[in-house]
Amino acid sequence: MKGKKEVGKYINERDPREFTDQFRVLDVNESIVDMAYDFIKKYSLLPNNAMILATCKFSRNQFACISR
């Protein structure tokens, strides 16, 4: 959807809550922040990517991301 620039079209045609209700917001705690800091130092990750990775590892969630 993103690559085809269809996200806005999808949201405009549907109730945004239908889309956003698919997501779950996880709490960030000090352990996650510490883990993210370690990832930044060890792997030279950007802070936002380190936070995502640390949150996934801490909560034991598995996510697949494709970045281009």
N, C-alpha and C positions, 0 to 999 in steps of 0.2 A: 504494500500500500504506500509506504513512504517513498520508495523509489519512483513510483508512478504518480506521486503527488496527489493521491486520492484520499488522504486522511481528512482534509478539510471538507471534501465532498461527502465523505461518509458521515462526518459529524453533522453537517448541515441537513442531511436527509433523515437522520435518526435522532432520537433523544440522546443528548450527551451522557446522561446518567446510565443509559443502557451500555454505553461504551466504558465509562469509568468504573462502573460497578464490577467489572471483570477483574479489577486490580485490588490488591491487598497492600495496605501500608504497614510496614514493619517499624517497630520502635528501634531507635538507635541508642545504645548505651555506651558507657565508658570503655567496655571491653571491645566493642566494635570500632570505636575511634582509635584505640591503641593498636588494634590489628591493622586498621587502614594505614596508620602512620608507618608501621613496619613494612607494609606492602609498598608504600611510596619510597621508602629508603632502599628496600631490597630490589625492587623491580622497576624503579623509576616510573611508577604509574602516576597519572594525574589524580588529584585528590578525589574527584567525582568517581572515577573508575575504581580507585582503591576502596572507597566507601561501599560501592555496589558489591565488590568482591568480598569484602569483610563481612557485610551484612548477610550475604549468601552463605559464606562459610560458617558464620556464627549460628545462623538459624537452620543450617543444614538443608537449605533449599537448593535445587538444581535449576539453573537457567541456561538457556542457550542464546547467545547473542551473535549477530552477524554485523560487523562494522565494515564500512567501505570508506 
